[in-house]
Amino acid sequence: MDILVNILHLVFLYLLFRSMILIFQKGISSEFKKENMKVDDNANLENSEMADETIKQDEHLMVEDQICNNFIDRRKAYIIVRNGKEHYFCSWQCRQKFILQNSHHVIS
């Protein structure tokens, strides 16, 4: 009978010890996750604000080259104004191609 009681005590202690370890591990991992979530949330908030600001800036600053279809900064683009419409180009070569392709419009 003493052996059975000792075995039950050992099983009880084993289960108690195992439960404490699991609770401790979950507690640490949840605290770690909470801290990381706070850091991630702050980083995501900053990144999303920066992305929104960048998109707003890009909407106004980026233009498409009609020859090579590249998007370029409007401030750095070569510009031709024809019939009141602005045409933007990434390089002098693209600008020249546009002029050659549309030279028949000027002549006629």
Secondary structure as UniProt FT lines:
FT   HELIX           2..61
FT   STRAND          62..64
FT   TURN            66..68
FT   STRAND          71..73
FT   HELIX           74..76
FT   STRAND          78..82
FT   TURN            83..84
FT   STRAND          85..89
FT   HELIX           92..101
FT   HELIX           103..107
//
